Amino acid sequence: MKRDMDLCRKILFKIEEKYIDTALPNLELENYDKLQIAYHCKILNEAGLIDYYNAQYADDSLCFFSVGSLTWEGHDFLDKIREDTTWNNVKKIIKDKALPFTLEVAKKIATDLLAVSMKAALNL
């Protein structure tokens, strides 16, 4: 399955919105199936953006999965890409410069865009 960074962002938003103090079961997002969402939750956990992922299988198919909260790093990353304008700029820069769409590249570009915005705001 290909990684979908837009889906990763949507999952982070959904966890931020729904998580209180227990794992979220079978997270759902419009236009995505359970396997897509579960896979992306798994890799978000591996990347350190969410603190827990568990899946249960039967007959070689996914029956159930659950996720925990965002990590500190997950919150920081989401805050950097929260605005659609910023996220679209990150994607545009990656595409225009033919960069790989990895988490580290997206973080770096989002951080640089934030630095430019902060510098402009502080010069007011």
DSSP file with accessible surface (Angstrom, degrees, kcal/mol):
  #  RESIDUE AA STRUCTURE BP1 BP2  ACC     N-H-->O    O-->H-N    N-H-->O    O-->H-N    TCO  KAPPA ALPHA  PHI   PSI    X-CA   Y-CA   Z-CA
    1    1 A M              0   0  125      0, 0.0     2,-0.2     0, 0.0     0, 0.0   0.000 360.0 360.0 360.0 135.6    0.0    0.0    0.0
    2    2 A K        -     0   0  187      1,-0.1     2,-0.3     2,-0.0     0, 0.0  -0.529 360.0-109.6 -77.4 145.9    1.3    3.4   -0.9
    3    3 A R        -     0   0  120     -2,-0.2     2,-0.6     1,-0.0    -1,-0.1  -0.566  27.1-158.4 -75.3 135.0    1.7    6.0    1.9
    4    4 A D     >  -     0   0   52     -2,-0.3     4,-2.2     1,-0.1     5,-0.1  -0.925   6.9-169.2-118.2 103.1   -0.8    8.8    1.6
    5    5 A M  H  > S+     0   0   16     -2,-0.6     4,-2.2     1,-0.2     5,-0.1   0.816  87.9  57.1 -67.4 -28.8    0.4   11.9    3.5
    6    6 A D  H  > S+     0   0   52      2,-0.2     4,-2.3     1,-0.2    -1,-0.2   0.916 107.9  48.1 -65.5 -40.2   -3.0   13.6    3.2
    7    7 A L  H  > S+     0   0    1      2,-0.2     4,-2.6     1,-0.2    -2,-0.2   0.916 108.3  54.7 -65.5 -40.9   -4.5   10.6    4.9
    8    8 A C  H  X S+     0   0    8     -4,-2.2     4,-2.3     1,-0.2    -2,-0.2   0.933 109.2  47.9 -56.5 -45.6   -1.8   10.8    7.6
    9    9 A R  H  X S+     0   0   24     -4,-2.2     4,-2.2     1,-0.2    -1,-0.2   0.922 111.1  50.5 -62.1 -43.4   -2.7   14.4    8.2
   10   10 A K  H  X S+     0   0   90     -4,-2.3     4,-2.4     1,-0.2    -1,-0.2   0.892 109.2  51.5 -63.3 -38.7   -6.4   13.6    8.4
   11   11 A I  H  X S+     0   0    0     -4,-2.6     4,-2.8     2,-0.2     5,-0.2   0.925 108.0  51.7 -64.3 -43.6   -5.8   10.8   10.9
   12   12 A L  H  X S+     0   0    0     -4,-2.3     4,-2.5     1,-0.2    -2,-0.2   0.924 111.1  48.1 -60.0 -43.1   -3.8   13.2   13.1
   13   13 A F  H  X S+     0   0   52     -4,-2.2     4,-2.3     2,-0.2    -1,-0.2   0.919 111.7  49.8 -61.3 -44.0   -6.6   15.7   13.1
   14   14 A K  H  X S+     0   0   51     -4,-2.4     4,-2.7     2,-0.2     5,-0.3   0.918 111.7  47.5 -65.0 -42.0   -9.2   12.9   13.9
   15   15 A I  H  X S+     0   0    0     -4,-2.8     4,-2.7     1,-0.2    -1,-0.2   0.932 111.0  51.7 -64.9 -43.5   -7.1   11.6   16.8
   16   16 A E  H  < S+     0   0   68     -4,-2.5    -1,-0.2    -5,-0.2    -2,-0.2   0.908 115.2  43.3 -57.7 -41.0   -6.6   15.1   18.2
   17   17 A E  H  < S+     0   0  126     -4,-2.3    -2,-0.2    -5,-0.2    -1,-0.2   0.906 124.7  30.5 -71.9 -41.7  -10.4   15.7   18.0
   18   18 A K  H  < S+     0   0  104     -4,-2.7    -2,-0.2    -5,-0.2    -3,-0.2   0.752  89.8 100.8 -96.1 -28.1  -11.6   12.3   19.4
   19   19 A Y     <  +     0   0   68     -4,-2.7     4,-0.1    -5,-0.3    49,-0.1  -0.429  29.3 150.3 -70.6 132.1   -8.9   11.1   21.9
   20   20 A I  S    S-     0   0  145      2,-0.5    -1,-0.2    -2,-0.2     3,-0.1   0.603  76.3 -44.3-119.3 -68.5   -9.7   11.7   25.6
   21   21 A D  S    S+     0   0  119      1,-0.2     2,-0.3     2,-0.1    -2,-0.1   0.386 113.6  60.2-151.9   3.5   -8.0    9.0   27.7
   22   22 A T  S    S-     0   0   98     46,-0.1    -2,-0.5     1,-0.0    -1,-0.2  -0.929  91.1 -79.6-133.0 160.7   -8.5    5.6   26.1
   23   23 A A        -     0   0   41     -2,-0.3    45,-0.2     1,-0.1    -2,-0.1  -0.186  43.1-122.3 -57.0 146.5   -7.6    4.1   22.8
   24   24 A L  E     -A   67   0A  24     43,-3.4    43,-1.8    44,-0.0     3,-0.4  -0.838  26.4-140.9 -93.2 120.5   -9.8    4.9   19.8
   25   25 A P  E     -A   66   0A  79      0, 0.0    41,-0.3     0, 0.0     3,-0.1  -0.604  68.3 -14.2 -85.6 139.6  -11.2    1.8   18.2
   26   26 A N  S    S-     0   0   47     39,-3.6    40,-0.1    -2,-0.3     8,-0.0   0.836  79.5-144.9  41.9  57.6  -11.6    1.4   14.5
   27   27 A L        -     0   0   11     -3,-0.4     2,-0.4    38,-0.1    -1,-0.1  -0.211  16.0-153.1 -49.8 136.2  -11.0    5.0   13.6
   28   28 A E        +     0   0  152     -3,-0.1     2,-0.4     9,-0.1     5,-0.1  -0.943  17.9 178.2-122.3 141.5  -13.1    6.0   10.6
   29   29 A L    >   -     0   0   28      3,-0.4     3,-1.6    -2,-0.4     8,-0.1  -0.996  38.1-101.9-138.8 138.0  -12.6    8.7    7.9
   30   30 A E  T 3  S+     0   0  163     -2,-0.4     3,-0.1     1,-0.2    -2,-0.0  -0.269 104.2  15.7 -59.1 139.5  -14.8    9.4    5.0
   31   31 A N  T 3  S+     0   0  141      1,-0.2     2,-0.4     0, 0.0    -1,-0.2   0.554 108.5  93.8  74.3  10.6  -13.6    8.1    1.6
   32   32 A Y    <   -     0   0   43     -3,-1.6    -3,-0.4   -25,-0.0    -1,-0.2  -0.995  66.8-134.0-131.5 142.6  -11.1    5.6    3.2
   33   33 A D     >  -     0   0   83     -2,-0.4     4,-2.2    -5,-0.1     5,-0.2  -0.411  31.3-101.9 -90.7 169.7  -11.5    2.0    4.1
   34   34 A K  H  > S+     0   0   85      1,-0.2     4,-3.0     2,-0.2     5,-0.2   0.870 119.5  53.4 -58.6 -40.3  -10.5    0.3    7.3
   35   35 A L  H  > S+     0   0   99      1,-0.2     4,-2.4     2,-0.2    -1,-0.2   0.909 109.6  47.9 -64.5 -41.9   -7.3   -1.2    5.9
   36   36 A Q  H  > S+     0   0   61      2,-0.2     4,-2.1     1,-0.2    -1,-0.2   0.934 115.6  44.4 -62.3 -46.6   -6.0    2.1    4.6
   37   37 A I  H  X S+     0   0    3     -4,-2.2     4,-2.5     2,-0.2     5,-0.2   0.933 114.0  49.0 -65.7 -46.3   -6.7    3.8    7.9
   38   38 A A  H  X S+     0   0    3     -4,-3.0     4,-2.5    -5,-0.2    -2,-0.2   0.925 111.0  50.2 -61.1 -44.6   -5.2    1.0   10.0
   39   39 A Y  H  X S+     0   0   82     -4,-2.4     4,-2.3    -5,-0.2    -1,-0.2   0.932 112.3  46.8 -59.6 -45.4   -2.1    0.9    7.8
   40   40 A H  H  X S+     0   0    3     -4,-2.1     4,-2.1     1,-0.2    -1,-0.2   0.865 110.5  52.4 -69.4 -32.9   -1.5    4.6    8.1
   41   41 A C  H  X S+     0   0    0     -4,-2.5     4,-2.2     2,-0.2    -1,-0.2   0.916 108.3  53.2 -64.8 -39.9   -2.1    4.5   11.8
   42   42 A K  H  X S+     0   0   76     -4,-2.5     4,-2.3     1,-0.2    -2,-0.2   0.940 111.7  43.2 -59.7 -47.6    0.5    1.8   12.1
   43   43 A I  H  X S+     0   0   24     -4,-2.3     4,-1.9     2,-0.2    -1,-0.2   0.839 110.2  56.0 -74.0 -28.1    3.1    3.8   10.2
   44   44 A L  H  <>S+     0   0    8     -4,-2.1     5,-2.4     2,-0.2     6,-1.0   0.889 109.0  48.7 -65.8 -36.0    2.2    7.0   12.2
   45   45 A N  H ><5S+     0   0   53     -4,-2.2     3,-1.5     4,-0.2    -2,-0.2   0.934 109.9  50.7 -66.4 -45.1    2.9    5.0   15.3
   46   46 A E  H 3<5S+     0   0  123     -4,-2.3    -2,-0.2     1,-0.3    -1,-0.2   0.848 108.3  53.7 -60.6 -32.8    6.2    3.8   13.9
   47   47 A A  T 3<5S-     0   0   43     -4,-1.9    -1,-0.3    -5,-0.1    -2,-0.2   0.528 117.0-115.1 -80.4  -6.6    7.1    7.4   13.0
   48   48 A G  T < 5S+     0   0   28     -3,-1.5    26,-0.4    -4,-0.3    25,-0.3   0.653  85.7 114.7  83.7  15.4    6.5    8.4   16.6
   49   49 A L  S   <S+     0   0    1     -5,-2.4    22,-2.0    -6,-0.2     2,-0.3   0.718  78.6  35.7 -91.3 -24.0    3.5   10.7   15.9
   50   50 A I  B    S-C   70   0B   1     -6,-1.0    -2,-0.2    20,-0.3    20,-0.2  -0.962  75.4-140.3-125.8 151.0    1.0    8.5   17.8
   51   51 A D  S    S+     0   0   86     18,-2.7     2,-0.3    -2,-0.3    19,-0.1   0.537  76.5  27.4 -92.0  -4.2    1.8    6.6   21.0
   52   52 A Y        +     0   0   99     17,-0.3    16,-1.9   -11,-0.1     2,-0.3  -0.980  49.1 171.0-159.2 140.1   -0.1    3.4   20.4
   53   53 A Y  E     +B   67   0A  38     -2,-0.3     2,-0.4    14,-0.2    14,-0.2  -0.961   8.3 171.9-148.3 134.3   -1.3    1.1   17.7
   54   54 A N  E     -B   66   0A  58     12,-2.2    12,-2.5    -2,-0.3     2,-0.4  -0.996   6.1-173.7-142.6 139.4   -2.8   -2.4   18.0
   55   55 A A  E     -B   65   0A  22     -2,-0.4     2,-0.4    10,-0.2    10,-0.2  -0.982   9.0-156.4-133.4 146.0   -4.5   -4.6   15.4
   56   56 A Q  E     -B   64   0A 107      8,-3.1     7,-2.8    -2,-0.4     8,-1.7  -0.986  13.3-167.2-124.1 135.1   -6.3   -7.9   15.6
   57   57 A Y  E     -B   62   0A 141     -2,-0.4     2,-0.3     5,-0.2     5,-0.2  -0.863  10.5-178.1-121.0 151.4   -6.6  -10.3   12.7
   58   58 A A  E >  S+B   61   0A  47      3,-2.3     3,-1.4    -2,-0.3    -2,-0.0  -0.978  76.2   2.5-146.0 138.4   -8.7  -13.4   12.1
   59   59 A D  T 3  S-     0   0  160     -2,-0.3     3,-0.1     1,-0.3    -1,-0.1   0.891 130.0 -60.8  52.4  41.5   -8.6  -15.5    9.0
   60   60 A D  T 3  S+     0   0  167      1,-0.2     2,-0.3    -3,-0.0    -1,-0.3   0.765 116.3 103.8  59.4  27.5   -5.8  -13.3    7.6
   61   61 A S  E <  S- B   0  58A  64     -3,-1.4    -3,-2.3     0, 0.0     2,-0.3  -0.989  79.3-100.0-137.3 152.4   -7.9  -10.2    7.6
   62   62 A L  E     + B   0  57A  19     -2,-0.3    -5,-0.2    -5,-0.2     3,-0.1  -0.518  39.1 168.2 -70.6 124.8   -8.1   -7.2    9.8
   63   63 A C  E     -     0   0A  60     -7,-2.8     2,-0.3     1,-0.4    -6,-0.2   0.764  64.2  -1.8-102.0 -37.3  -11.0   -7.4   12.3
   64   64 A F  E     + B   0  56A  65     -8,-1.7    -8,-3.1     2,-0.0    -1,-0.4  -0.993  55.5 179.8-157.3 144.1  -10.2   -4.6   14.7
   65   65 A F  E     - B   0  55A   0     -2,-0.3   -39,-3.6   -10,-0.2     2,-0.3  -0.983   5.8-168.3-145.1 157.8   -7.6   -1.9   15.3
   66   66 A S  E     -AB  25  54A   8    -12,-2.5   -12,-2.2    -2,-0.3     2,-0.3  -0.985   3.6-158.6-144.2 155.0   -7.1    0.9   17.9
   67   67 A V  E     -AB  24  53A   0    -43,-1.8   -43,-3.4    -2,-0.3   -14,-0.2  -0.936   7.6-143.7-132.2 156.0   -4.9    3.9   18.3
   68   68 A G        -     0   0    3    -16,-1.9   -49,-0.1    -2,-0.3     3,-0.1  -0.075  42.1 -56.0 -99.0-155.1   -3.7    6.0   21.2
   69   69 A S        -     0   0   24      1,-0.1   -18,-2.7   -19,-0.1   -17,-0.3  -0.198  58.2 -87.9 -81.8 170.8   -3.1    9.7   21.5
   70   70 A L  B     -C   50   0B   8    -20,-0.2   -20,-0.3   -19,-0.1    -1,-0.1  -0.521  43.3-128.6 -70.7 146.1   -0.8   12.0   19.6
   71   71 A T     >  -     0   0   34    -22,-2.0     4,-2.7    -2,-0.2     5,-0.2  -0.376  31.4 -96.8 -82.6 175.1    2.7   12.2   21.0
   72   72 A W  H  > S+     0   0  205      1,-0.2     4,-2.6     2,-0.2     5,-0.2   0.940 130.5  48.5 -57.5 -45.2    4.4   15.5   21.7
   73   73 A E  H  > S+     0   0   83    -25,-0.3     4,-2.7     1,-0.2    -1,-0.2   0.879 108.7  54.0 -63.9 -36.7    6.1   15.3   18.3
   74   74 A G  H  > S+     0   0    0    -26,-0.4     4,-2.5     2,-0.2    -1,-0.2   0.920 109.7  47.0 -63.2 -43.2    2.7   14.4   16.7
   75   75 A H  H  X S+     0   0   72     -4,-2.7     4,-2.7     2,-0.2    -2,-0.2   0.924 112.6  49.9 -62.9 -44.9    1.2   17.5   18.2
   76   76 A D  H  X S+     0   0   69     -4,-2.6     4,-1.8    -5,-0.2    -2,-0.2   0.924 112.4  46.7 -60.8 -45.4    4.1   19.7   17.1
   77   77 A F  H  X S+     0   0   10     -4,-2.7     4,-1.6     1,-0.2    -2,-0.2   0.943 112.7  49.3 -63.2 -45.2    4.0   18.3   13.5
   78   78 A L  H  X S+     0   0    0     -4,-2.5     4,-0.6     1,-0.2     3,-0.2   0.910 108.4  53.6 -62.3 -40.2    0.2   18.8   13.3
   79   79 A D  H  < S+     0   0   91     -4,-2.7     3,-0.5     1,-0.2     4,-0.3   0.873 108.0  51.4 -62.4 -34.4    0.5   22.4   14.6
   80   80 A K  H  < S+     0   0   64     -4,-1.8    -1,-0.2     1,-0.2    -2,-0.2   0.820 121.1  32.0 -70.9 -30.8    3.0   23.1   11.9
   81   81 A I  H  < S+     0   0    0     -4,-1.6     6,-0.3    -3,-0.2    -1,-0.2   0.220  86.7 109.4-111.3  14.6    0.8   21.8    9.1
   82   82 A R     <  +     0   0   72     -4,-0.6     2,-0.3    -3,-0.5    -1,-0.1   0.906  61.8  74.6 -59.4 -47.0   -2.6   22.7   10.6
   83   83 A E  S  > S-     0   0  120     -4,-0.3     4,-2.5     1,-0.1     5,-0.2  -0.517  78.3-138.4 -73.5 133.5   -3.5   25.5    8.2
   84   84 A D  H  > S+     0   0  100     -2,-0.3     4,-3.0     1,-0.2     5,-0.2   0.871 104.0  57.5 -57.7 -37.0   -4.6   24.2    4.7
   85   85 A T  H  > S+     0   0   96      2,-0.2     4,-2.1     1,-0.2    -1,-0.2   0.927 108.8  44.7 -61.2 -44.9   -2.5   27.0    3.2
   86   86 A T  H  > S+     0   0   36      2,-0.2     4,-2.7     1,-0.2    -2,-0.2   0.938 113.9  49.2 -63.9 -48.3    0.7   25.8    4.9
   87   87 A W  H  X S+     0   0    4     -4,-2.5     4,-2.5    -6,-0.3    -2,-0.2   0.924 111.8  48.6 -58.9 -44.0    0.0   22.2    4.0
   88   88 A N  H  X S+     0   0   83     -4,-3.0     4,-2.4     1,-0.2    -1,-0.2   0.876 111.0  50.9 -65.5 -35.7   -0.7   23.0    0.4
   89   89 A N  H  X S+     0   0   71     -4,-2.1     4,-2.7    -5,-0.2     5,-0.2   0.898 108.6  51.9 -66.3 -41.0    2.5   25.1    0.3
   90   90 A V  H  X S+     0   0    0     -4,-2.7     4,-2.4     2,-0.2    -2,-0.2   0.955 112.8  45.0 -58.3 -49.3    4.5   22.1    1.7
   91   91 A K  H  X S+     0   0   56     -4,-2.5     4,-2.5     1,-0.2    -2,-0.2   0.895 112.8  51.3 -63.6 -39.0    3.0   19.8   -1.0
   92   92 A K  H  X S+     0   0  115     -4,-2.4     4,-3.4     2,-0.2     5,-0.3   0.923 110.3  48.1 -65.5 -44.3    3.7   22.4   -3.7
   93   93 A I  H  X S+     0   0   55     -4,-2.7     4,-2.4     2,-0.2     6,-0.3   0.933 111.9  50.1 -62.4 -43.7    7.3   22.9   -2.7
   94   94 A I  H  <>S+     0   0    8     -4,-2.4     5,-2.6    -5,-0.2     4,-0.3   0.933 116.1  42.1 -59.9 -45.5    7.9   19.1   -2.6
   95   95 A K  H ><5S+     0   0  169     -4,-2.5     3,-1.2     3,-0.2    -2,-0.2   0.949 115.3  48.4 -67.5 -48.6    6.3   18.7   -6.0
   96   96 A D  H 3<5S+     0   0   97     -4,-3.4    -1,-0.2     1,-0.3    -2,-0.2   0.835 117.9  41.0 -62.2 -34.9    8.1   21.7   -7.6
   97   97 A K  T 3<5S-     0   0  146     -4,-2.4    -1,-0.3    -5,-0.3    -2,-0.2   0.373 107.9-124.5 -94.4   2.2   11.5   20.7   -6.3
   98   98 A A  T < 5 +     0   0   91     -3,-1.2    -3,-0.2    -4,-0.3    -4,-0.1   0.886  54.3 160.5  54.7  44.1   11.0   17.0   -7.0
   99   99 A L      < -     0   0   71     -5,-2.6     2,-0.2    -6,-0.3    -1,-0.2  -0.598  48.0 -97.6 -90.9 156.6   11.7   16.2   -3.4
  100  100 A P        -     0   0   80      0, 0.0     2,-1.9     0, 0.0     5,-0.1  -0.524  32.0-125.4 -72.2 139.5   10.6   12.9   -1.8
  101  101 A F        +     0   0   63     -2,-0.2     2,-0.2     4,-0.1   -96,-0.1  -0.555  56.9 146.1 -87.7  75.2    7.4   13.3    0.2
  102  102 A T     >  -     0   0   43     -2,-1.9     4,-2.6     1,-0.1     5,-0.2  -0.688  62.7-111.5-105.7 165.3    8.7   11.9    3.5
  103  103 A L  H  > S+     0   0   23     -2,-0.2     4,-2.9     1,-0.2     5,-0.2   0.921 118.0  51.1 -60.8 -44.4    7.8   12.9    7.0
  104  104 A E  H  > S+     0   0  123      2,-0.2     4,-2.3     1,-0.2    -1,-0.2   0.903 111.3  46.8 -63.3 -41.2   11.3   14.5    7.5
  105  105 A V  H  > S+     0   0   33      2,-0.2     4,-2.6     1,-0.2     5,-0.2   0.940 113.6  48.3 -66.3 -44.9   11.1   16.6    4.3
  106  106 A A  H  X S+     0   0    0     -4,-2.6     4,-2.7     1,-0.2     5,-0.2   0.914 112.4  49.5 -61.6 -42.2    7.5   17.7    5.2
  107  107 A K  H  X S+     0   0   25     -4,-2.9     4,-2.7    -5,-0.2    -1,-0.2   0.923 111.8  48.5 -61.0 -45.5    8.6   18.6    8.7
  108  108 A K  H  X S+     0   0  123     -4,-2.3     4,-2.5     2,-0.2    -2,-0.2   0.927 114.0  44.8 -63.2 -46.8   11.6   20.6    7.5
  109  109 A I  H  X S+     0   0   18     -4,-2.6     4,-2.8     2,-0.2     5,-0.2   0.936 114.4  48.9 -64.4 -44.8    9.6   22.5    4.9
  110  110 A A  H  X S+     0   0    0     -4,-2.7     4,-2.4    -5,-0.2    -2,-0.2   0.911 112.0  49.7 -61.7 -40.5    6.8   23.2    7.4
  111  111 A T  H  X S+     0   0   50     -4,-2.7     4,-2.4    -5,-0.2    -1,-0.2   0.916 111.6  48.3 -63.8 -43.3    9.4   24.4   10.0
  112  112 A D  H  X S+     0   0   72     -4,-2.5     4,-2.1     2,-0.2    -2,-0.2   0.903 111.1  50.1 -64.8 -40.7   11.0   26.7    7.4
  113  113 A L  H  X S+     0   0   42     -4,-2.8     4,-2.3     2,-0.2    -2,-0.2   0.907 110.7  50.3 -63.4 -39.6    7.7   28.1    6.4
  114  114 A L  H  X S+     0   0   76     -4,-2.4     4,-2.9    -5,-0.2    -2,-0.2   0.918 108.3  52.8 -64.3 -40.4    6.9   28.8   10.0
  115  115 A A  H  X S+     0   0   53     -4,-2.4     4,-2.6     1,-0.2    -2,-0.2   0.909 109.2  49.0 -62.6 -40.9   10.2   30.5   10.5
  116  116 A V  H  X S+     0   0  100     -4,-2.1     4,-2.4     2,-0.2    -1,-0.2   0.930 112.6  47.9 -64.3 -43.9    9.5   32.8    7.6
  117  117 A S  H  X S+     0   0   74     -4,-2.3     4,-2.4     2,-0.2    -2,-0.2   0.903 112.5  48.7 -63.1 -42.1    6.1   33.6    9.0
  118  118 A M  H  X S+     0   0  102     -4,-2.9     4,-2.5     2,-0.2    -1,-0.2   0.914 110.4  50.9 -65.4 -41.9    7.4   34.3   12.4
  119  119 A K  H  X S+     0   0  146     -4,-2.6     4,-1.2    -5,-0.2    -2,-0.2   0.929 111.9  47.3 -62.0 -43.9   10.2   36.5   11.1
  120  120 A A  H  < S+     0   0   60     -4,-2.4     3,-0.3     1,-0.2     4,-0.2   0.911 112.9  49.3 -63.7 -40.6    7.6   38.5    9.1
  121  121 A A  H >< S+     0   0   58     -4,-2.4     3,-1.1     1,-0.2    -1,-0.2   0.886 109.8  50.8 -68.5 -35.5    5.3   38.8   12.1
  122  122 A L  H 3< S+     0   0  142     -4,-2.5    -1,-0.2     1,-0.2    -2,-0.2   0.720 102.1  61.4 -76.0 -19.5    8.2   40.0   14.4
  123  123 A N  T 3<        0   0  124     -4,-1.2    -1,-0.2    -3,-0.3    -2,-0.2   0.465 360.0 360.0 -84.6  -1.3    9.3   42.7   12.0
  124  124 A L    <         0   0  185     -3,-1.1    -3,-0.0    -4,-0.2    -4,-0.0  -0.257 360.0 360.0 -71.5 360.0    5.8   44.4   12.3
